[in-house]
């Protein structure tokens, strides 16, 4: 059996679903249960010798291990310097964009016009060296923790 640490989060989710499907249909529909077992074996290798509950236990342990893992992203000095150039309102707009707020929401929350919001976005893009609204959104999401 392959080590579960080598599977990404999506593969672990698929494995969990496949094990559930296998156990749900094991006694009632052998064709369907076999398909779920095949999916499981594609992910972790042969499991004929292993207990499904043993695999579930390993899966639970791996999920706990991943939940304890901390991901650290190093902020580039240029990003940090660029953020320092932003005014208070621009920083607030960038933070709201990073939180997924739409333009209509930002205008309402800050009691500003759409034109003022467009100006803030243009200033943000210029100060951070970004080219488009999509670049602003990506930057805001990537740097939300330091905004």
C-alpha positions, 0 to 999 in steps of 0.5 A: 500500500502506498503512503497516504502522505504522498496523496494530495488533499483531493486524492484523500477526499476521493479515497474517503468517498471511495471507501464509503461507497465500497462499504455502502454497496459491499453487500447489495451491489457487488458491481458498484462496490467493486468500482469503488474498490478499484478507485481505492486501489488506484490511489493506494495500491492493492488493499486486498490484504488490508482491512478497510477499517485499517485504511480508514484509521490511516486516513484519519491519522493523515488528515489529523497530521495535515490539520496540524501542518502550518504553511508559511509563505514568505512575503517578498520585500517588494510586496511588503514595500508596495503595501507600505506605499498604500494610503489608509483607504487603498489598504482597506479596499485591498483588504476587502478585495482579498476577503472576496467582497464585490465592488458593490459591497465595497462601495456600500461598506465604505460609503464611496462612489464607484468612481472613487473605488475605481480610482483607489484600484488604479492607485493600488495597481500603480503603487504595487506595479500590478496590471489588471483587476485580476492581478489586484485580486490575486495579490490581495488574496496572496497577501491577505495575512499581512494586509 
